[in-house]
């Protein structure tokens, strides 16, 4: 497990990196439904919500267990969905997207690795850049940051790739 001081350092670095972004984050619509373009419309100006990027049915198929997704969209510039099992305590996945935070988060990961070698492990094959810290996997895709946090998931690399690929097609 991560020590308390390392958890605090991680949180501070991620907050510092997120505050340093020069691009304002797009607004997120209320959690009632995903934004769908009207007929003939091709430009989607409002980002999709996390629970629409990976539906409960898709997440259930990926995890091999029935889960329900609950939106947790309480901050501007970020959308999050928490997938909880229908029965029991696992599997559990938190999935979030933060627009414009990718480069800052990866820079923070690099700083953490210099301070505490081995704390941030590079993760190959996902997005433009990815690293794992404890149960959290942070993935930069362009300017954006996708974060996955797992509990009770057996094959995390396979699940992470399937979740990311499903969401990426809709980002």
Backbone torsions as a table, in degrees:
resi	resn	phi	psi	omega
1	UNK	NA	155.5	178.5
2	UNK	-79.1	140.5	177.2
3	UNK	-72.2	159.9	-179.2
4	UNK	-59.5	-40.5	-178.8
5	UNK	-65.9	-36.0	178.2
6	UNK	-70.5	-38.9	176.6
7	UNK	-61.4	-42.0	179.0
8	UNK	-64.9	-42.8	178.1
9	UNK	-60.9	-45.4	178.6
10	UNK	-59.6	-48.4	179.7
11	UNK	-61.1	-42.7	-179.5
12	UNK	-65.6	-42.6	179.8
13	UNK	-66.2	-41.4	178.9
14	UNK	-66.2	-42.1	176.4
15	UNK	-62.6	-44.5	178.8
16	UNK	-59.5	-46.0	-178.6
17	UNK	-65.2	-41.2	-179.2
18	UNK	-66.6	-35.8	-179.9
19	UNK	-73.0	-21.4	-178.1
20	UNK	-82.5	-1.1	-178.4
21	UNK	-69.1	134.8	-179.0
22	UNK	-90.5	-18.8	-178.4
23	UNK	-90.3	124.9	177.7
24	UNK	-67.7	143.7	-179.6
25	UNK	-78.7	145.3	178.1
26	UNK	-70.4	154.0	178.8
27	UNK	-72.1	150.8	177.7
28	UNK	-111.4	132.3	178.8
29	UNK	-67.9	161.7	174.9
30	UNK	-55.3	161.3	-170.1
31	UNK	-77.8	7.8	-173.6
32	UNK	-65.9	-39.1	-177.7
33	UNK	-160.8	160.3	176.4
34	UNK	-73.6	150.4	178.5
35	UNK	-78.5	125.4	177.6
36	UNK	-118.3	132.1	177.7
37	UNK	-67.2	147.4	177.6
38	UNK	-74.5	165.4	-178.8
39	UNK	-53.6	130.7	179.0
40	UNK	82.8	-9.7	-179.0
41	UNK	-88.9	131.7	-178.6
42	UNK	-113.7	-19.3	-176.6
43	UNK	-96.2	116.9	177.4
44	UNK	-101.0	108.5	-174.0
45	UNK	-87.2	-23.2	179.6
46	UNK	-103.1	127.4	-177.7
47	UNK	-64.7	153.3	177.3
48	UNK	-71.4	157.1	176.2
49	UNK	-86.3	152.5	-175.0
50	UNK	-56.2	-41.8	-178.3
51	UNK	-68.0	-18.5	174.7
52	UNK	-89.6	-24.2	178.8
53	UNK	-70.3	-35.9	174.3
54	UNK	-137.1	108.0	-176.6
55	UNK	-72.3	164.5	177.1
56	UNK	-60.2	-38.6	179.2
57	UNK	-64.9	-42.9	179.1
58	UNK	-65.0	-43.3	179.8
59	UNK	-65.2	-38.8	177.3
60	UNK	-60.3	-43.9	179.4
61	UNK	-64.9	-41.2	-179.9
62	UNK	-64.1	-43.1	-175.9
63	UNK	-85.1	-15.4	-178.7
64	UNK	72.8	23.9	-178.7
65	UNK	-154.7	143.8	-179.5
66	UNK	-69.3	123.6	176.4
67	UNK	-130.8	158.5	173.1
68	UNK	-120.0	141.3	179.6
69	UNK	-97.0	130.7	177.7
70	UNK	-117.4	120.5	178.2
71	UNK	-63.2	144.1	176.1
72	UNK	-135.9	60.8	-175.7
73	UNK	-99.4	84.1	-177.9
74	UNK	-115.2	4.2	179.8
75	UNK	-133.8	150.3	179.7
76	UNK	-73.7	137.9	176.8
77	UNK	84.8	6.4	-179.0
78	UNK	-145.0	141.8	171.8
79	UNK	-127.9	141.5	-176.7
80	UNK	-141.3	143.8	173.7
81	UNK	-130.0	133.6	178.8
82	UNK	-110.1	118.6	-178.4
83	UNK	-99.7	118.3	-179.0
84	UNK	-117.9	149.8	179.9
85	UNK	-67.5	147.5	175.8
86	UNK	-64.8	-41.0	176.9
87	UNK	-128.3	140.4	177.1
88	UNK	88.9	-161.8	-175.7
89	UNK	-117.1	-8.1	178.6
90	UNK	-149.0	157.3	6.7
91	UNK	-79.2	157.0	-178.3
92	UNK	-136.5	131.2	179.3
93	UNK	-137.8	132.4	169.6
94	UNK	-104.6	129.0	-178.6
95	UNK	-126.9	124.0	179.6
96	UNK	-138.1	156.4	174.6
97	UNK	-129.4	128.1	175.5
98	UNK	-118.7	114.3	-177.1
99	UNK	-73.4	129.4	176.7
100	UNK	81.1	6.3	-175.4
101	UNK	-104.7	1.4	-173.6
102	UNK	-62.5	-52.2	-176.6
103	UNK	-65.0	-42.0	179.6
104	UNK	-62.8	-41.5	179.9
105	UNK	-65.9	-39.9	179.5
106	UNK	-69.8	-34.4	174.7
107	UNK	-63.6	-40.7	177.7
108	UNK	-63.6	-39.5	177.4
109	UNK	-60.7	-42.6	178.7
110	UNK	-61.7	-42.4	178.2
111	UNK	-64.0	-41.0	178.6
112	UNK	-61.2	-41.4	179.9
113	UNK	-63.2	-31.4	177.6
114	UNK	-74.1	-37.0	-179.1
115	UNK	-75.2	-43.2	-177.2
116	UNK	-132.0	85.1	-177.7
117	UNK	-53.0	136.0	178.6
118	UNK	90.5	-8.8	-177.8
119	UNK	-73.6	-36.9	179.6
120	UNK	-110.7	111.5	-176.8
121	UNK	-99.3	122.2	177.7
122	UNK	-57.1	145.5	-176.5
123	UNK	-126.5	115.3	-174.3
124	UNK	-87.0	150.3	170.1
125	UNK	87.9	6.8	179.1
126	UNK	-126.5	126.5	175.3
127	UNK	57.1	-157.5	179.5
128	UNK	-82.1	-27.0	-178.6
129	UNK	-165.7	142.2	180.0
130	UNK	-150.1	150.8	176.9
131	UNK	-151.4	147.7	178.6
132	UNK	-110.3	137.8	173.4
133	UNK	-132.1	109.8	-176.6
134	UNK	58.1	-130.9	-178.5
135	UNK	-83.0	-2.8	-176.5
136	UNK	-98.4	137.4	175.9
137	UNK	-119.8	120.0	-179.4
138	UNK	-107.9	129.1	-175.0
139	UNK	-126.4	122.3	174.0
140	UNK	-89.4	129.8	174.3
141	UNK	-131.0	103.2	-171.7
142	UNK	65.2	-127.4	179.1
143	UNK	-89.6	-6.6	-171.6
144	UNK	-99.5	161.9	-179.3
145	UNK	-121.0	125.1	173.0
146	UNK	-107.5	129.8	178.5
147	UNK	-122.3	131.7	176.3
148	UNK	-121.3	130.3	176.0
149	UNK	-122.8	126.9	-172.8
150	UNK	-114.3	147.1	170.2
151	UNK	-147.0	128.6	177.8
152	UNK	71.2	22.8	178.2
153	UNK	-103.0	126.0	-173.6
154	UNK	-72.9	-53.2	-175.6
155	UNK	-109.6	79.2	-174.7
156	UNK	-60.8	-45.1	-179.5
157	UNK	-57.9	-43.3	179.8
158	UNK	-67.9	-45.4	179.2
159	UNK	-62.0	-43.7	-178.8
160	UNK	-60.6	-43.9	-179.9
161	UNK	-63.6	-44.0	-179.6
162	UNK	-65.0	-42.1	179.2
163	UNK	-63.9	-48.6	-178.4
164	UNK	-62.2	-46.3	-179.6
165	UNK	-61.2	-39.5	178.3
166	UNK	-63.9	-47.4	-178.7
167	UNK	-69.1	-42.3	-175.8
168	UNK	-56.9	-38.2	179.9
169	UNK	-63.3	-18.2	-176.7
170	UNK	-112.2	-5.9	-179.1
171	UNK	-71.2	NA	NA
